[in-house]
Amino acid sequence: MQPNGEDTFKMGRSTGRLFREKGVSLYKDKEISTTHAKIAMRNGQIFLVDAASTNGTQLNGGDDLTAHAPVLLKNGDIVTMGSTELLVTISDAVDDLDENSTYL
């Protein structure tokens, strides 16, 4: 995380260095764009940003998000990209992590 408390993580089908070091590669889902969306942390809040993906990003089963428009995430939200669904879990405690889950 950057000193000012802001950080960005990429999500997409890419297996490039940026995704390995600071992102989530969902390379098996062919409906996901190379760079599909981003998670941005700003001032203690977490935002989802669609990166003008081909097939769109949905939050909680709603319509496609507007490209490049940050949407505030909250605990329990469900993000859908392609055929992949991600459950948002926001926690301050590292001890809460489940070794079988993927956390963003």
VENVENUR-V306774 format. One record per pair of residues at least 4 apart in sequence whose ideal C-beta (glycine too) atoms are under 8 Angstrom apart, sorted by the first residue. I is the first residue (numbers start at 1). J is the second residue. Records with the same first field share a line. If there is no record, write none. Layout:
I = J, J
//
This chain:
1 = 5, 6, 7, 41
2 = 6, 7
5 = 41, 42, 43, 44
6 = 40, 41, 42, 43
7 = 40, 41
8 = 22, 38, 39, 40, 41
9 = 22, 23, 24, 38, 39, 40, 104
10 = 14, 18, 19, 22, 23, 24, 35, 37, 38, 51
11 = 23, 24, 26, 32, 36, 37, 38, 39, 81, 104
12 = 19, 23, 24, 25, 26, 32, 33, 34, 35, 36, 37, 51, 53
13 = 25, 26, 27, 29, 30, 32, 33, 34, 36
14 = 18, 19, 23, 25, 27, 34, 35
15 = 19, 20, 25, 27
16 = 20
17 = 21
18 = 22, 23
19 = 23, 24, 25
20 = 25
24 = 102, 104
26 = 32, 36, 81, 82, 84
29 = 81, 82, 83, 84
30 = 82
31 = 55, 81, 82, 83
32 = 36, 53, 55, 81, 82, 84
33 = 51, 53, 54, 55
35 = 51, 53
36 = 50, 51, 53, 57, 81, 82
37 = 48, 49, 50, 51, 53, 57, 79, 81
38 = 48, 49, 51
39 = 46, 47, 48, 49, 73, 104
40 = 46, 47, 48, 49, 70
41 = 45, 46, 47
42 = 47
45 = 72
46 = 72, 73, 88, 90
47 = 70, 71, 72, 73
48 = 57, 59, 65, 70, 71, 73, 79
49 = 65, 68, 69, 70, 71
50 = 56, 57, 64, 65, 66, 67, 68, 69
51 = 67, 68
52 = 67, 68
53 = 57, 67, 81
55 = 81, 82
56 = 64, 65
57 = 64, 65, 79, 80, 81
58 = 62, 63, 64, 65, 79, 80, 81
59 = 65, 71, 73, 77, 78, 79, 80
60 = 77, 78
61 = 78, 80
65 = 69, 71
73 = 77, 79, 88, 90
74 = 88, 90
75 = 88, 89, 90, 91
76 = 87, 88, 89
77 = 87, 88
78 = 85, 86, 87, 88
79 = 85, 86, 88
80 = 84, 85, 86
81 = 86
86 = 102, 104
88 = 104
89 = 96, 101, 103
91 = 96, 97
97 = 101, 103
//
